[in-house]
Amino acid sequence: MTRRDDFAGLVRLTAAAFDAAQARLAGLRRREAELREMMAALESDRRRGPRSESELDPARRAGADLLWQRWVDGRQTALNLEMARHRTVIAQAREDLKPVFGRREAARRLFEADRAARRRAALRRPDGQCR
């Protein structure tokens, strides 16, 4: 195996690790979007109410709406807590991505530097062949 093959393999390996870390972060961001949608739907339900007293149905008059509001409040609190925890997971995933990105870039630069050195060496050879 040549040094060029070693660098190429290193580039592929570090790129795969970076892609995996990015895919994990993308999945976490999708979950964050789902949580945001759930929170928005709860807020929409909370805001939706009778426009006038004549629109009140018997359940609302009996106080069932208070139970519903209590459930909505509890669910919103739970979603806020889950979102806060999830944001810390996302922050950690972003921090984990930094060294993986650095390794990928370092491997690319090593590969490119080796390729440039080979080109310069080939230009210095009388036959112009790169070995």
Secondary structure as UniProt FT lines:
FT   HELIX           3..47
FT   HELIX           53..55
FT   HELIX           58..62
FT   HELIX           64..124
//
